[in-house]
Amino acid sequence: MYHEFFAKSPLLALPILALVIFVAVFALIVLRTFGKKEREAASAASLLPLEDDEHPSAAAARVSNAHSEGRHE
């Protein structure tokens, strides 16, 4: 009895649509995370703690300027 109701229900497409949207978003996030631009930004950011600056505030100002200009160093 319930099999006939669920077989004809249009709501069965919603979980499949949700799965497709989830997989697409997940794939985009993975591609963006491991993309070339992010790798270059991460390698530059990984060297920040190792840089020797005469004035520690100069490094903070440089990072602040980079963020305000929309680029990541």
PAKEBA-362183 format. One record per residue (C-alpha): z negated, y negated, x; residue number from 1. Coordinates in steps of 0.2 Angstrom, whole numbers, plus 2048, in hexadecimal, padded with zeros to 3 digits. Example, Ala and Ser with C-alpha at 12.3 -4.5 7.8 and 13.67 -1.06 7.14 Angstrom:
BEGIN
{w: 7D9&v: 816&u: 83E&k: 1}
{w: 7DC&v: 805&u: 844&k: 2}
This chain:
BEGIN
{w: 800&v: 800&u: 800&k: 1}
{w: 7FB&v: 7F4&u: 80D&k: 2}
{w: 80A&v: 7F9&u: 818&k: 3}
{w: 816&v: 7F2&u: 80C&k: 4}
{w: 80D&v: 7E2&u: 80B&k: 5}
{w: 80C&v: 7DF&u: 81D&k: 6}
{w: 81E&v: 7E5&u: 820&k: 7}
{w: 825&v: 7D8&u: 815&k: 8}
{w: 819&v: 7CA&u: 81B&k: 9}
{w: 822&v: 7BB&u: 824&k: 10}
{w: 811&v: 7B8&u: 82D&k: 11}
{w: 815&v: 7C6&u: 839&k: 12}
{w: 820&v: 7BB&u: 843&k: 13}
{w: 812&v: 7AF&u: 847&k: 14}
{w: 809&v: 7BA&u: 854&k: 15}
{w: 81A&v: 7BE&u: 85D&k: 16}
{w: 81E&v: 7AB&u: 85D&k: 17}
{w: 80D&v: 7A7&u: 864&k: 18}
{w: 80F&v: 7B4&u: 872&k: 19}
{w: 820&v: 7AD&u: 876&k: 20}
{w: 819&v: 79C&u: 878&k: 21}
{w: 80A&v: 7A2&u: 882&k: 22}
{w: 816&v: 7AB&u: 88E&k: 23}
{w: 821&v: 79C&u: 890&k: 24}
{w: 813&v: 790&u: 893&k: 25}
{w: 80B&v: 79C&u: 8A0&k: 26}
{w: 81B&v: 79E&u: 8A9&k: 27}
{w: 81E&v: 78C&u: 8AA&k: 28}
{w: 80C&v: 789&u: 8B1&k: 29}
{w: 80F&v: 797&u: 8BE&k: 30}
{w: 81F&v: 790&u: 8C3&k: 31}
{w: 818&v: 77E&u: 8C5&k: 32}
{w: 809&v: 784&u: 8CE&k: 33}
{w: 813&v: 78E&u: 8DB&k: 34}
{w: 821&v: 782&u: 8DC&k: 35}
{w: 827&v: 77A&u: 8EC&k: 36}
{w: 820&v: 768&u: 8E8&k: 37}
{w: 80F&v: 76F&u: 8E4&k: 38}
{w: 80F&v: 779&u: 8F4&k: 39}
{w: 813&v: 769&u: 8FE&k: 40}
{w: 806&v: 75F&u: 8F5&k: 41}
{w: 7F9&v: 76D&u: 8F8&k: 42}
{w: 7FC&v: 76F&u: 90A&k: 43}
{w: 7FA&v: 75C&u: 90D&k: 44}
{w: 7EA&v: 75B&u: 903&k: 45}
{w: 7E3&v: 76A&u: 90C&k: 46}
{w: 7E4&v: 760&u: 91C&k: 47}
{w: 7DA&v: 751&u: 916&k: 48}
{w: 7C9&v: 758&u: 91A&k: 49}
{w: 7CF&v: 75B&u: 92C&k: 50}
{w: 7D6&v: 74A&u: 92F&k: 51}
{w: 7CB&v: 73E&u: 93B&k: 52}
{w: 7CA&v: 72D&u: 934&k: 53}
{w: 7C2&v: 71E&u: 93C&k: 54}
{w: 7BC&v: 718&u: 92B&k: 55}
{w: 7B9&v: 725&u: 91E&k: 56}
{w: 7BC&v: 718&u: 910&k: 57}
{w: 7CE&v: 716&u: 917&k: 58}
{w: 7D2&v: 728&u: 912&k: 59}
{w: 7CA&v: 726&u: 901&k: 60}
{w: 7D5&v: 716&u: 8FF&k: 61}
{w: 7E5&v: 71F&u: 904&k: 62}
{w: 7E1&v: 72D&u: 8F8&k: 63}
{w: 7DD&v: 721&u: 8EA&k: 64}
{w: 7EE&v: 717&u: 8ED&k: 65}
{w: 7F8&v: 728&u: 8ED&k: 66}
{w: 7F0&v: 72C&u: 8DC&k: 67}
{w: 7F3&v: 71B&u: 8D4&k: 68}
{w: 805&v: 71C&u: 8DA&k: 69}
{w: 808&v: 72D&u: 8D2&k: 70}
{w: 80A&v: 737&u: 8E2&k: 71}
{w: 7FE&v: 744&u: 8EA&k: 72}
{w: 7FB&v: 744&u: 8FC&k: 73}
